[in-house]
Amino acid sequence: MTFLELAEKILSEKKIPLTTNEIWDLATEKGYEKQLNSIGKTPWATLSAQIYVNTRDNPKSFFSQTDTRPKKFYLKFQTNQIDFSELETTKKTTQTKKKQFDYFEKDLHPFLTYYAHYHLHCYTKTINHSQSTKKEFGEWVHPDVVGCYFPLEDWKQEVFELSTAVGNISIRLFSFELKRELNFGNLRESFFQTVSNSSWANESFLVAVEISEEQDFRDELSRLSISFGIGVIKLNIEDPHSSEIIFSAKFRADLDWETINKLTMNSDFKEFLTTVKIDLTSKKIHKKEYDRVYDLEELTRKTNP
């Protein structure tokens, strides 16, 4: 049984919208998780990620989702059998309840790490700007977070060894610039800071929690994204799986090695490069050397102290 088949089985039995955590709890209660064809250390997180990815912009998906927080999922063919009135009441209560989460940009790192791990399949490392040994290059030098996707987790060993032998390992390096919000007031500075700090990577993203929905702003953000190949991620700190890539990043096949060399003035970045090299050589990812991927429950507690 796959994770999606497990979710479909639970939802078809219960006939009510459920959160991904509720789906997993019921599956373990009934012993269905023992029928999964693969299971890792955090299967509940894998289940969540797969359901969210399958549902988003996929007309062929069996699942639909509510617009409540947290989101709940149900089977499309059961739409006419479900009473949504209780959910609407919950939604209105949530909307009228003013919720505050005071945070700094550094507080967003665990949420980005979680999203990047489950949706971009990359391991991230926070770059502490104070660790740099040189200051003459100015403030727009270091990305906030870097990441690496390793094909050795997805490819068969024979394929990975052959790609290594021919010099085409196909790792993917990511660069992220984090902001609390994006609007016309800080768009240009934030965007060109991202361009300056991120142009060395295969894919570069500007990430923010609050992004203005004004049409003129979105049009300008789209223009800048297309012009410079920078992606934009809207980070959802209440439901990280609901974070979304608003504009995709342009993939750069060639890395900017001169800039990468300059960035080694930062000890965190240098350690990141060393770890990636060791992982590729040993064919084993040393997860403790990257930013910790918190459980979803731990992240939720950060927004509900």
Secondary structure, DSSP 8 states (H G I E B T S, - for coil): --HHHHHHHHHHHH-S-B-HHHHHHHHHHHTGGGG-S---S-HHHHHHHHHHHHHTT-TT-SEEE-SSSS--EEEGGGGGG---HHHHHHHHHHHHS-------GGGGHHHHHHHIIIII-EEEEE--GGGBS--TT-STT--SEEEEE-GGGTS-HHHHHHHHHTT----EEEEEEEEEEESTTTHHHHHHHHHHHHTTSSEEEEEEEEE---HHHHHHHHHHHHHHT-EEEE--SS-GGG-EEEE-----SS--HHHHHHHTTBHHHHHHHHHHHHHHHHT---GGGS-----HHHHHHHH--
